[in-house]
Amino acid sequence: MTFSVNEITKQYGGLTVLDNLSFSVEDGRVASILGPSGCGKTTLLNLFSNLVEPDSGTIEGFDGKGISFLFQEPRLLEWKTVAENIDFILKDKMSQQERERIIKSNLETVGLWDYRDYYPKQLSGGMKQRVAIARAFSFSSDILLMDEPFKSLDLEIKASLITSFIDLWKRDRRTVFFVTHDIQAAIILGDDIIVLSDKPTSVSKHITNSTPTHERNLRNPAILEIEKELYTHFSFFR
C-alpha cells in the first residue's frame, strides 16, 4: 500500500500555505518531514487526520485507517496514573487481561513499568514523553502522526526517547509521519526524508534512507552523507 499526497494546495485567508505539494510513502515506513517554521508541516498532519480539507488535490491511502498521535507535549491526564493514562485509550476495545498485557509490555519497553502507579506530576519531562510514546503505540493504529515530540529536550533524553520509539516501532512497523526541525532525529528515524520549502510550500527534496534502522548512527558514513546534503542545500537549517 502507498500513502500519496497528490498536488495538494491549501490556503488560509488568501495566503497559500501548501502549493501543489506531492509525495508518496510506502506502508510500514517512517517518513520524516523537515521544513522551516510556518511552512505547513502541522497543516499536513491535519490533512492526514482529516481535521482540515485541501482546497485542491487529493490524499490517498488514509481513508478508513486508524490514526494515533504523538505531540510535543505529553498531554497526559494529571489525575490518572501512568498505567491508567494508557488504559484510558484501551477501554472498551479489548479485555482487561489484554489491556494489562499491552500496558506492561510497552511500559517495560520504555523503562517505566516500575513507575506505573506514579502520577504525571511525579515524573520528569522525559519520563512523561516516554509514557506518551508507550500510549501512542498501545493504541492499535495503522498510522502514527508525530508533531515535534523530541523538541526542547536535551541530547541524552532525546537519544533515550528515540531508542524507546524504535524499540516499540519494530514490533508492528506501522506507518509514521514525523514532523520535525531536527535533522539528526529525522535521519535516524526516517526511511524517507521529505524536505519542504518555505511558503508557498512544495517538496524541495525526497531522500530515501536505505541504511537499516539498527545501523543509523552519527558515525555511519552513509548517515553523515545525508546530514551533509541537508545542511549544504537547505539554508533554513543554518
C-alpha positions in Angstrom: 0.0 0.0 0.0 1.1 3.6 -0.7 0.1 6.8 1.0 0.0 9.6 -1.6 -0.2 13.3 -1.5 -1.2 14.5 -5.0 -0.9 18.2 -6.0 -2.3 19.4 -2.7 -3.0 23.1 -2.3 -4.2 24.7 1.0 -4.8 28.4 1.7 -5.7 30.3 4.8 -7.2 33.8 4.4 -5.9 34.1 0.8 -2.4 33.0 1.9 -1.2 29.9 0.1 0.5 27.6 2.6 0.8 24.4 0.6 1.3 24.8 -3.1 0.9 21.8 -5.4 2.5 19.5 -2.9 3.1 15.9 -3.9 4.9 12.9 -2.5 4.3 9.3 -1.6 5.3 6.9 1.1 5.1 3.1 1.2 3.2 1.4 4.1 5.3 0.4 7.1 7.9 3.2 6.7 8.8 6.2 8.8 8.6 9.5 6.8 10.4 12.4 8.4 9.1 15.8 7.2 11.5 18.6 7.6 10.9 22.3 6.8 11.2 25.9 8.2 8.8 27.2 10.8 5.4 28.1 9.4 5.8 26.2 6.2 2.7 24.0 6.8 4.1 20.8 8.4 1.4 20.7 11.0 -1.2 21.6 8.4 -0.1 18.5 6.5 -0.7 16.3 9.6 -4.1 17.9 10.0 -4.9 17.0 6.4 -3.8 13.4 7.0 -6.1 13.1 10.0 -9.0 14.8 8.2 -9.1 17.7 10.5 -9.0 20.0 7.5 -9.7 19.6 3.8 -7.4 20.6 1.0 -8.5 23.3 -1.4 -7.4 21.2 -4.3 -5.6 17.9 -4.9 -6.1 14.5 -3.3 -4.7 12.4 -0.4 -4.9 8.7 -0.9 -4.4 5.7 1.4 -5.7 7.3 4.7 -9.4 6.6 4.5 -10.6 4.0 7.0 -7.2 3.8 8.7 -6.7 4.1 12.5 -4.6 7.0 13.5 -2.7 7.7 16.7 -0.9 10.8 17.7 2.3 11.9 19.5 2.7 15.6 20.2 5.5 17.9 21.6 3.6 18.0 24.9 2.9 14.6 26.5 -0.8 15.5 27.1 -1.2 13.1 30.0 -4.2 13.2 32.3 -2.9 14.5 35.5 -5.5 12.8 37.7 -4.6 9.3 36.3 -1.5 7.2 37.0 0.9 6.2 34.2 -0.8 2.9 33.7 -4.3 4.5 33.8 -3.3 7.0 31.2 -2.6 4.1 28.8 -5.6 2.1 29.9 -7.9 5.1 29.3 -7.4 4.8 25.5 -7.8 1.0 25.5 -11.1 0.6 27.5 -14.0 -0.9 25.6 -11.6 -2.1 22.9 -10.3 -5.3 24.5 -10.4 -7.4 27.6 -8.9 -6.2 30.9 -6.3 -9.1 30.6 -5.2 -7.9 27.1 -5.1 -4.3 28.3 -2.9 -5.2 31.2 -0.6 -7.2 28.9 -0.1 -4.3 26.5 0.4 -1.8 29.2 3.0 -3.9 31.0 4.8 -4.8 27.7 5.0 -1.2 26.5 6.0 0.4 29.8 8.7 -2.2 30.2 10.0 -1.3 26.7 10.3 2.4 27.6 11.7 1.6 31.0 8.8 2.8 33.1 7.0 -0.3 34.4 8.2 0.4 37.9 6.6 3.8 37.6 3.1 2.5 36.6 1.4 3.8 39.7 3.0 7.2 39.6 1.1 10.3 38.6 2.4 12.7 35.8 3.4 15.4 38.4 5.8 12.9 39.9 7.6 12.3 36.6 10.3 14.3 34.8 9.6 15.8 31.3 11.5 13.0 29.6 9.6 10.3 31.5 6.3 11.9 30.7 7.2 11.8 27.0 8.1 8.1 27.3 4.7 7.5 28.7 3.2 9.3 25.7 5.2 7.2 23.3 4.1 4.0 25.1 0.5 5.2 24.9 0.7 6.0 21.2 1.9 2.5 20.4 -0.6 0.9 22.8 -3.4 2.1 20.6 -3.8 -0.3 17.6 -3.5 2.2 14.8 -2.3 1.9 11.2 -0.7 5.3 11.1 1.2 7.3 13.8 1.4 11.1 13.3 4.2 12.8 15.3 4.5 16.6 15.7 7.9 17.5 17.1 7.8 15.0 20.0 11.5 15.4 20.8 11.7 19.2 20.7 13.2 21.2 23.6 14.8 18.1 25.2 18.5 17.7 26.0 20.6 15.4 23.9 20.7 12.5 26.4 16.9 12.5 27.0 16.2 12.8 23.2 18.5 9.9 22.5 16.7 7.8 25.1 13.3 8.7 23.7 14.4 7.8 20.1 15.7 4.4 21.3 12.3 3.8 23.0 10.4 4.8 19.9 12.5 2.5 17.7 12.1 -0.5 20.1 8.3 0.0 20.0 8.0 0.7 16.3 9.9 -2.5 15.4 7.1 -4.6 16.9 4.5 -3.7 14.3 6.2 -1.3 11.9 3.2 0.9 11.4 3.5 3.9 9.0 4.8 7.0 10.7 4.8 10.6 9.6 7.2 12.5 11.8 7.3 16.3 11.6 10.5 17.8 12.9 13.1 20.6 12.7 15.8 18.2 14.0 17.9 16.9 11.1 19.7 14.2 13.1 16.4 12.8 14.5 14.9 12.9 11.0 17.8 10.9 9.6 18.0 8.4 12.4 14.2 7.6 12.3 13.3 8.4 8.7 13.2 5.8 5.9 12.0 8.7 3.8 13.2 12.3 4.4 10.8 14.8 2.8 12.1 18.4 2.8 9.6 21.2 2.4 10.4 24.6 1.1 9.3 27.9 2.7 5.8 29.2 1.8 4.2 28.7 -0.6 5.4 25.2 0.3 6.3 22.4 -2.0 8.7 19.4 -1.8 12.3 20.5 -2.2 13.8 17.1 -1.7 12.7 13.5 -1.1 15.6 11.4 0.2 15.4 7.6 0.6 17.4 6.4 3.6 18.4 2.9 2.7 20.6 2.3 5.8 19.0 -0.3 8.1 17.5 1.2 11.3 19.9 -0.6 13.6 22.9 0.9 11.6 21.8 4.5 11.7 24.1 6.5 13.9 26.2 9.6 13.5 29.4 7.6 12.9 28.0 5.8 9.8 29.4 7.4 6.6 26.0 6.9 4.8 24.2 8.8 7.6 26.8 11.6 7.7 26.4 12.0 3.9 22.7 12.6 4.2 23.3 15.0 7.0 25.8 16.9 4.9 23.4 17.1 2.0 20.7 18.5 4.1 22.9 21.1 5.8 24.5 22.1 2.5 21.5 22.6 0.4 18.8 24.0 2.7 19.7 27.4 4.2 16.8 27.4 6.8 18.7 24.8 8.8 21.8 27.0 9.1 
